[in-house]
Amino acid sequence: MTCSHCERSIAGELDQLSGVEAIDVSAATGRLLVRSTVPLDDAAVIAAVEEAGYTAERVLS
């Protein structure tokens, strides 16, 4: 992920997941933060990122 187009591609895929209310994607840091009104399955989030053409892994903070 290197640019704002990359960020928008990922956000567009994640926006299709039920319950997603906010998405923060940063090409600068390579991080993604998703807030939702319902619990999200990690595999569903990762699959959405992969559908956009990128890879992802969960990082606990």
VMD Tcl script that draws the C-alpha trace (Angstrom):
set ca {
  {0.00 0.00 0.00}
  {1.65 3.17 -1.16}
  {-0.92 5.88 -1.88}
  {-4.38 7.32 -1.29}
  {-5.79 5.16 -4.10}
  {-4.64 2.09 -2.16}
  {-6.32 3.45 0.97}
  {-9.60 4.04 -0.91}
  {-9.52 0.56 -2.46}
  {-9.21 -1.08 0.94}
  {-11.80 1.20 2.54}
  {-14.23 0.46 -0.29}
  {-14.02 -3.28 0.32}
  {-14.32 -2.93 4.10}
  {-17.27 -0.57 3.79}
  {-19.27 -3.50 2.41}
  {-18.99 -5.43 5.69}
  {-22.10 -5.26 7.85}
  {-21.78 -3.05 10.91}
  {-18.69 -1.10 9.84}
  {-19.07 2.51 10.97}
  {-15.54 3.92 10.55}
  {-12.42 2.94 8.61}
  {-8.99 4.51 9.01}
  {-6.45 3.28 6.45}
  {-2.95 4.76 6.37}
  {-0.53 4.11 3.54}
  {2.10 6.00 5.55}
  {1.98 3.58 8.49}
  {0.56 0.52 6.75}
  {-2.11 0.27 9.42}
  {-5.84 -0.18 9.28}
  {-8.34 0.53 12.06}
  {-11.94 -0.56 11.69}
  {-14.70 0.42 14.11}
  {-18.02 -1.37 13.96}
  {-21.35 -1.56 15.71}
  {-21.12 -5.36 15.85}
  {-18.24 -7.79 16.42}
  {-16.30 -8.38 13.19}
  {-14.69 -11.65 12.27}
  {-10.94 -11.20 11.71}
  {-11.10 -13.50 8.70}
  {-13.80 -11.33 7.08}
  {-11.71 -8.17 7.51}
  {-8.59 -9.87 6.15}
  {-10.58 -11.30 3.22}
  {-11.87 -7.81 2.36}
  {-8.32 -6.43 2.37}
  {-7.17 -9.32 0.18}
  {-10.09 -8.70 -2.21}
  {-8.67 -5.19 -2.68}
  {-5.34 -6.81 -3.64}
  {-3.37 -6.43 -0.41}
  {-2.36 -8.59 2.54}
  {-3.25 -8.12 6.19}
  {-2.70 -9.63 9.60}
  {-4.26 -8.83 12.94}
  {-2.05 -6.92 15.36}
  {-3.14 -6.69 18.97}
  {-2.58 -3.34 20.60}
}
mol new
graphics top color blue
foreach p $ca { graphics top sphere $p radius 0.5 }
foreach p [lrange $ca 0 end-1] q [lrange $ca 1 end] { graphics top cylinder $p $q radius 0.2 }
display resetview
